[in-house]
Amino acid sequence: MTSDKIVTAAMLAIGDELLSGRTKDKNIGHLADMLTLKGIDLKEVRIVADDEAAIVAALNGLRPHYTHVFTSGGIGPTHDDITADAVSRAFGVACIHDPQAMALLGAMYERRGMEFSEARQRMARMPEGARHIPNSVSTAPGFSIGNVHVMAGVPQVFQAMLDALLPQLESGVVVKSRTVRSPFGEGDIGSPLGAVQKAHPLTNIGSYPKFDGKSFSTDLVIRGRDEALIEAAEADVRAMIEAIAATKAGG
């Protein structure tokens, strides 16, 4: 379902391995891409260690300010997978072995002829009253409680969970973008571009420098939700580039 309001999001990536550099995060970029397509603005990303107090503090700092908070990591079978405990604590509810998750996992391990051990049962733990996020890759579900959506850290599983979750979420007006290539570097366009941005406050103009080994150029990306406003900003950006070119040509 789509609304005409602005829908916002934050992400909390959880794991000592992210902070040590042992694991290179792939979920932040994927989430950003998918939310953009959905019309949800990703406004903030935090990375925290496998520390319950830190996770609780981060969640309680984020969830009042955004429509959605997405987390990744810390819902596996090992002792340091403490996200379910932390989310339960943040919401003030018990962390339980969810009966439906226990049934799903028990059946899966039975089919595979594997013991449904105490460690594997940890993957069925979630806050009491949480809603499942299906996992088509490895069965163990993620979960949602309030506006917080808790998913695995393994990229393939995170992506599968996100695919299952996104159709259920309210989306906003999709941000459109248009790119204008400037043959000048940021040093030439910085001040006049600032004036153009000030004149078009309902758009966002991003500046992305390039260097081809000989000279600098800049891609100027105009983003907004209203096509007419984007077109007006684009016209002024092109006029700015023409004015700079004329000044340089005149010596």
N, C-alpha and C positions, 0 to 999 in steps of 0.2 A: 504494500500500500504506500502511496506517495502523498505527501502533504506539501503545502506551500511554505512551511516553516523551516528554519535552519535546524538540522539535526547534527549534533556534534558527538565526538568520541575521543577517548583517550586509550592508550595501550599501556599495559604493565607487563614487561617481559621479566620473567623470574628465573634466576639460576646463577650459581657461583661460576659456572663454566662460561657464561656470557661475559662476566666481568673480568675473568682471567685471560680471556682471549682463546681459550681452548676450543670453544664453539663459536662460529661466526653466524650471527643471527640472520636468518632468511625470512622470518615471519613478519617483521615490521614493514618491509617493502611490499610484501604480498598483501598484507592487510590494507596498507595505504592505497594500493591500486584498486582493490576490490571495493573499498569504501567510496572512493572517488566515483566509480561507476554507479554506485548505489545512491549517490547524492548525500553521503554522510561525510562531514568534515572531520578528519583526524587532526586534532588540535595539540595533542601532547603525547609524548612517549617517555616512560620512565623504565629504568632497568634496576632491579634490586636483587640482592643476594638471597640465598635460601635461608632466610632468617624470618621467623614468624612475626616478630614485632615490626620488622621493616615492611613486610608485606601488608600487615594490617594498617600501619600508618599510611602507606602509599594508597591503598584502596580507599580508606576513609578520607584521604586528602583529595582523591580524584572523583569519586562517585557523586558527590553533591553538585559538581560543576558541569557535568557532561551528560548527554542523553544516554550514552552507552560507555561502558568500560570493558575492554577486551583484555584478557590475560593469556599468557602462554607459558607453559612449563610447570613442572612440579606436581604432576598428578599421576606419576608412575608408581611402581611397586616397591621402591627402595625407601630407606629410612629418611633420606633427605627430601623426599617428595611430600612437602608439608603445605602445599597450596590449599587443599581442602580444609585443613585445620585452620589456616589463617583466614580464609574467607568466612568460615563458620563463626570464628571469633569476631570478625569485623561486623557481622550481622547479628551477633548475639544469639546464635542458635546452636543446637547440638550438631556435631559431626557424626554421621551414622553410616553404617553399611546399608546403602539404599537397596531395598528388597528387589526392585526391578533390575537394577544393575547387577546384583548378585546372581539373579536368574539368568541374565544374558551371558555373563562371564562364565558361570558354571556350565551352561549348555555348550558354550564355545570350547572350553577346555575338555569337556567330556567328548565332544566330537573329535578333538585332536588327540585323545588318549593321554592327556596330561593332567597332573595333579592340580586341583584348584587350591593352591597352597595359601597359607596365611599372607605371604607377601603379595601374591596375585590378588587376593581379596581386598588389599588396600586400594586397588584401582576402582572399587565399588563405593568408596567412601566419598560422601559429599554432604553439604549442609542439609539438615532436615527441611523438607519442603522445596528443595531445588528442582528445577525442570531439566530433563535430559537434553543434551546436544548429541545427536547420533554420530557414530564413528563407523563409517563404512570400511575402513582400512583394518582396524585391529579390535573392533567391538567395544572396548572400554569407553563409556560415554564421557563427554565433557558435561558441563552443567551451567545453568543460568540461575541466578537468584537476584531479585530486584533488577537493577540495570547492569549487573556484572555478569559477563559471559566468560567462563573458564574453560580453556582449551589446552591441548597437549603442546609440548615444545617441539616435538619431531615435525619437521616441516610438512611431510606428506600427510600426517594425521591432522595437523593444524588446518591445512587447506581443506581437507575433507569435512572437518567439523564446521569450518566457516561456510563452506558451500551449503551445508544443511541448515545453518543458522540464519544466514542473510535473508532468505525469502520471508522469514517470519518477522523481520524487523521493519519498523516504519522508516521510510526513506524521505529525504528532502529533495529540494529542487537541485538538479544536477548542475555542477559548475561547468561552464563551457570555457574553452580557451582558444586563443588565436596567436600565432607566432609571426613576428616581424623581424627580419634579419637586418641588423645594422652593420654596415661595413666599418664602423668606428668602435674603438675600445671604450671601456667604462670610464676612463679618464676624460674622454671627450664628451660623453653623453650624460655624465653623472648629474650635473646641476640642472640642465634643461629637462632631463627625465624626471627629476624630483618635482619640478613645476607641473609637468604633465600629470603625474600621479596625484598631486594635490588638487588638480582641476577635475579629477575623476575619482572621487573617494569611494564610489560603490564598485569599483573594479580594483584588481590587484595586478600590478605590473612587475613581473620578475625579470631580473637581468642576469644572463648566463654567459659569461665570457668564453671565448674560444681563441686558440692560438694555433695557426697552421705551420709554425716554424719560421714564418716571415713577418706576419703582422697579426694584430689582434682584431677581432670582430666580436659582436655581441648578439645573441638571440634574445629578443624581448618578447616575453610571453604575457599576454593580457588575459586575465581570468575574471569571470563574473557570471552572474546568473541571468542577466538581461542582455539579449542580443543587441538591442539598440545602444545600450551603454557601452558594450564592448566595441561596437563599430565606431562610436564617437571617440573613444579612447584610441583606437587604432588610427583613426584619421589624424589625430593630434601627434601620435608617435611618428607617423610617416612625415608629417609636416616638420617635425623637429629634426628628423634625419636630413630632409631636404635643406633645411636652414643651415645645419652644420656643414653639409656638403658645399653649399653656396659660399659660406664664410671661408672654407678652406680653399675653394677654387679662386676666390678673390685675393688670396694671399694674406 
